[in-house]
Amino acid sequence: MKLSNRETEILELNNIGLTDQQIADKFGLSLRTVHAHTMNFRKKLKAKNIKEALYKARKKGFIKDDFVIGCNCKKLGLEKS
């Protein structure tokens, strides 16, 4: 199973607490498009909800537990908190 780059980006942003609307604004996407990507990665991960999707994505190595303190924040234009 492979996630698209956009699905991974959305998962990473969900992981640090951004809302779907904030993600849509960040990438210039519609909220509907973000929801479609979310549904796609939930299906691929066989997750019932976003929390389960995040758990499975971490376990499978799609996102890292240390994402918030890593250099990915800079890549995505986010400041570390």
C-alpha positions as MATLAB code, in Angstrom:
seq = 'MKLSNRETEILELNNIGLTDQQIADKFGLSLRTVHAHTMNFRKKLKAKNIKEALYKARKKGFIKDDFVIGCNCKKLGLEKS';
ca = [
       0.000    0.000    0.000;
       1.252    3.457   -0.879;
      -0.077    6.853    0.132;
       0.157    9.781   -2.262;
       2.361   12.722   -1.372;
      -0.729   14.863   -0.725;
      -2.310   12.210    1.501;
       0.901   12.046    3.524;
       1.058   15.838    3.816;
      -2.532   15.976    5.040;
      -1.883   13.180    7.534;
       1.173   15.033    8.867;
      -0.820   18.232    9.289;
      -3.663   16.358   10.997;
      -1.026   14.830   13.254;
       0.035   18.258   14.529;
      -3.551   19.374   15.058;
      -4.476   21.413   12.000;
      -8.130   21.350   11.023;
      -9.287   20.329    7.561;
     -10.124   23.982    6.838;
      -6.619   25.110    7.855;
      -5.130   22.423    5.610;
      -7.362   23.488    2.710;
      -6.285   27.111    3.166;
      -2.600   26.141    3.410;
      -2.631   24.294    0.071;
      -5.263   26.390   -1.720;
      -7.636   23.429   -1.902;
     -11.337   23.204   -1.303;
     -12.509   21.629    1.921;
     -14.178   18.957   -0.189;
     -10.825   18.023   -1.761;
      -9.182   17.699    1.661;
     -12.068   15.468    2.769;
     -11.606   13.325   -0.356;
      -7.893   12.851    0.418;
      -8.786   12.035    4.024;
     -11.300    9.416    2.947;
      -8.731    7.929    0.547;
      -6.035    7.479    3.176;
      -8.561    6.208    5.729;
      -9.632    3.561    3.204;
      -6.050    2.606    2.411;
      -5.208    2.342    6.118;
      -8.510    0.570    6.878;
      -9.228    3.137    9.586;
     -12.673    3.946   10.975;
     -11.740    7.513   11.924;
      -8.903   10.017   11.788;
      -7.457    8.985   15.156;
      -7.171    5.389   14.017;
      -5.694    6.548   10.696;
      -3.027    8.573   12.515;
      -2.212    5.634   14.787;
      -1.867    3.234   11.855;
       0.103    5.751    9.782;
       2.603    6.167   12.635;
       2.839    2.416   13.121;
       3.462    1.830    9.391;
       6.026    4.645    9.217;
       4.069    7.030    6.980;
       4.405    9.758    9.604;
       6.849   10.085   12.452;
       6.030   10.614   16.119;
       8.602   13.399   16.222;
       7.074   15.259   13.269;
       6.343   18.394   15.321;
       9.947   18.823   16.434;
      11.470   17.718   13.124;
      12.506   19.748   10.106;
       9.275   18.844    8.278;
       7.600   21.874    9.894;
       9.908   24.196    7.992;
       9.314   22.272    4.749;
       5.575   22.759    5.154;
       5.906   26.426    6.121;
       4.890   25.909    9.728;
       6.600   27.316   12.755;
       7.540   25.029   15.616;
       5.567   25.648   18.784;
];
